[in-house]
Structure formats: structure tokens, C-alpha cells
Amino acid sequence: MARTGLDTDMVIHRAAQMVNEVGLENITLKMLADDLGVKSPSLYNHIGGLEDLKMQLMIYGWKKMEQRIIQSVIGISGYDAIRAGCHAFYEYATENPGLFNAMLWYNKFLNTETMEATSGLFSVLFKVTSSLNISEENCNHIIRTLRGFLEGFSLLVNNEAFGNPISIAESFELSLNVLIEGIKTLEEKIEE
């Protein structure tokens, strides 16, 4: 029985939920089609195959992440905004482990569409860091450092790779504090 009213957004949204449930490596077009109540060939009206689905999931995930981070920094600035944005990133990544794998699966710099998936997010981060009286070059380094920390820490958590029984939440907070204190050393001093 074909499902009426199915559109691309619905397909990608449900696929995002499914990769969180079964994992990116386990999702199939047949599984998705069965869940949506359509035949597998019907999905080709909305996606170009499994590789395209993964790319669409990457774009979807980064856009949702961007929305979460923007919401987290509204009304705050400086180091409070960095802290809030980092928490929003980490929470989204760990709440959506399968989708987060999809977000990291595809090369964001492959084409214009994939680059645009993260442009808003990095624009927000650059505005926050550049408000701290830090050089543009160092702002770019800071964003790269934060990205490496957040992506790596989230992947380790999602894969249950921390074996030590100490609190992961405390480790995250301590790491974030260390990073912020390090960022403060890059502020350019204004001569009086």
C-alpha cells in the first residue's frame, strides 16, 4: 500500500530517526521503505540511492545542529556563548548518535551544497570568537580546536569508549574549562 503525501523532508526526517535507532551502517533503503509503507523504488522519487541518503542525512544533521546552537547563544555573548554553543553541540551529537555519524561520514567540503550545510554554524562560531578581541587567524584556529574537541569527545561518548568510571559530564566540563582558559590567553591586550 503506497503512502500518500510522502515528501523528501518526511523521508529524510524518518531516516534520521532510524539511523539513531539502528546505526548508519545498518540502514537500508528497503528498511526505510518498509517503515514508510512504500516500495523501495518509490524512494527514488525523493533520494538518489543509499549514498545520496547519507549525504542528505549529513546536511540535515548539520542544519539541525546549527539551529540548536543558534538557539543556545541567543541573548548571550563571549565565553558564555562559547560554553552554551559547545554544550548544545555535545548534547545534539550524543542525543543523535547515528545521525552524528552521518554528519561526519560525508566530506563537507566536496561541493557547494555540502559546504552550505555548515556555513551558518561556523559563521555563528566566528562571530562569537571574533567578539573576544582575538585575531581573525586565531579565531579560525579556535574554531578548528573546538570542532576537534567536540567531534572527538562526542564520538568517544557515543561509542562508549571511555572506560574510566569517573563522570563523563565532569570530564566534558573540565575539558571545556581548560579550552576556554586557553582561548583567553589569545586575547589581544589593548595598550592604554
N, C-alpha and C positions, 0 to 999 in steps of 0.2 A: 504494500500500500504506500503510495507516494505521499510525501508530506507537503501540503500546500503552504505557501508563504515562506518557504525556506529561502534565506538570502545568504550572501557571503559573510556578513557580520555574524549571523547566527552560527554558521559553520565554524568560523574561527573561534568564536566565544566558547562553543561546546568543545572544540578540540583543545582549547587552553585548559578547560576543566579536566578533560580526560588525561592530558599529559601529567597533570598533577596527581591524578589517581593511579595511572598505570606506568608512568615514566615515558619520556620522549622516545627512548629506544624501543618501546613496546607498542606504540600506537601504530595502527594500520588504517588504510583507507576503508577497508571492509568493516573494521571495528567501529569507525566513526560513522559510516553509512548506516550500519545496523542500529546504532544508538539513535541516529536521527530519523530512522524509519524510512530510509530511501535505499535504492540500489547503488552500489559503488559507482557505476558510470555517471550517475546523477551529480556526484560531487564535482565532476569535471566542468559543470556549469559555473562552479564557484572557485575552484582551485585547479592548478595545472598538474597535480600529482603530489606525491609524498614530499619531494624536495621543496616544491612550492609551498606546501602546507607548513613545513618547518620554517621557511623564510617568512611567511605570513605570521606565524606564531612569534618569531623573533621581533618583528615590527610591532605587533600587538602588545607584546610584553613590555617593550621599551616605552611605548606610548602610555601604557597604564602606569609604569614606574614613574614616568615624568609627571603624570597627573598627581600621583601620591606625593612626590617630592615637592611639587609646587604648592600643594595644599599644606604641606608641613611647614613651609617657610613663610607663608603669608603673615604679614604683620611683625616679623622679627628680622633681624639682620646680624651681620658679623658672625662671631663664633657661635652664637645661639642658633643661627640659621644653618651653619655647617653641621652642628650637632644634630639638629632636627632633621636635616636632609639625610644625614648618614643613618639615623635611626629609621627613617622612612624607607630608605633603600634596603637596609638589612631586613626589616620586617616584611617588606614585599617579597624579597628574594626567598626568605625562609618560609613564608606562607604559601609560596607558589614554586616548589622545588622543580617540578617537571617543566613548567614554563620558563623558569630561570635557566635551566639547561638549554632550552631552545633559544633563549636570548643570547647565550654565549656560543651557541653552535654555529651561527652564521656570521660571516665576515661583514661587519657593519660598514666597512669602507669599500665594499665591492661596487656599489653604484649609488646614484642619487637617492633612490627610494630608501635604501638601507641606511645611508648616511643621515637622511632626514629623520629617521626613527629615533636618533639620539641627539639631534641638534638642539632641540628645546631644552632637554635635560642639561646638556653641557653648557648651554647659554646661561641657564639659571645659576649653575655652579660657578661659572666665570664671573657673573655679576656679583655674587656673594663674596668670592675671594678677592676680586679687584676692589671692593669697597674697603678692604683692610689696609690700604696703603702698602701694597705689595706689588712688585714689578710684574708686568704682563708675562714675562718669561717664567718667573717663579709661580705665578698663578697657574700657568699651564702645567708646570711640574707638580704643583699641589693637587690639581685635579687628577692627574695621572696616578699620583700616590694614593689618593683617596679611592679611586676606582680599583686599583690593585688590591688595596686592603679590603674593601667592601666585597668585591667579587670573590676574592680568595677566602675570606673568612666565611662568607655565606656558603660557598661550595663545601668547605670543610664541615660546617654545621649540617648542611643538607645531606651529606654523605656519612654523617655520624663518625667523623674521622678524629675527633678529639677524644682521646682515651682517658685522660686525666679526669678524676671525678670533681675537680673544682668547678665552680659555677661558670658556665659559658657566658651568661649575661654579664658577670663581673669582668671576665676576660675582655669581652667586647668593649665595655665601658672604660676599662683601664687602657686598652689599646687606643681608643678614640681620644682619651685624655692626653696620652703621650703624643699622638699626632697633632692635636691642637696646640699643645705647648711647643712642639717643634715648629709649627706654622707661625706662631707668634714671634719666633726668632728671625723670621724673614721680613718682618715689618720694617719699612724704611723709616729711620728716625728723621724727624723734621728739625732742622737746625734753627735755633732761636737767635 
